[in-house]
Amino acid sequence: MTQPRTPVLFIHGLWLHASSWEPWGELFAAEGYTPVAPGWPGEPDTVAAARRDPAAVAGVGIDAVTAHYAAVIGALPSPPILVGHSFGGLIVQKLLGQGLGAAGVAIDPAQIKGVRPLPFAQLRSGFPVLGNPANKGRAVSLTAAQFRYGFGNAITAEESQQLYDRWTIPSPGRPLFEAAFANVSPNSPAAVDTGAARGPLLPVSGQEDHTVPDVVTRATYKLYGNSTSTTDLKQFPGRGHSLTVDSGWRGVADHVLGWLRTAA
């Protein structure tokens, strides 16, 4: 009798299309998993279509994204492994805390409620959205220069431009506002139950990341200090926010696969 294949749900963050997970999906499928990488609520199926219709995702917030992926999980044959990048990493933590995954990997995760550090690089990366309060209800695109600072600072300018051209899409501004004001919002959607009994969790940090600096990921990891569930931390020196899509993605993916073999 063939052993059922464990599903892996990939969740992207802001400004990258769901199809940016394709290389990861191919690798995980070759390793015996069943990869699933749906977009955010309203996200068109292709990069080109998403660029043509920014309004399709305008106003979408953390709660809506969480509910969307919870519904995806509900249709799967078994609890999936959750792998998320940036705001996808925050969503992974929320879902795992709700008991909706077998294990979670949060790569350069957007800050959850309780994270205190706010480095200048993170403020600068978020300014294209946070600099205008009206962006909370809009979808916002990055320029190539903004992508270079926030995502591609640890790779060459040529590779950063290639990634920008291939994968970037407009994204809703609401999640950034929700995360930025989480610590002063009593019922913030960026809150995560860090004490919940759950599957193993691996926060991953690129130590040159401007969008989610290493100190933010380390602060997230520390919030799980009183949890009795497995929580590990992996830091990648010299890597930026593009680490899931740039030429070094395979090293990150291989580490995740190795961790899953022992922890999940």
Helices and strands as residue ranges (DSSP letters): E 7-11, G 18-21, H 22-30, E 34-36, H 47-52, G 54-57, H 62-74, E 81-85, H 87-97, E 103-107, H 120-130, G 133-137, E 139-140, H 144-150, H 157-167, E 171-172, H 174-180, G 182-184, E 201-206, H 214-222, E 234-236, H 249-263
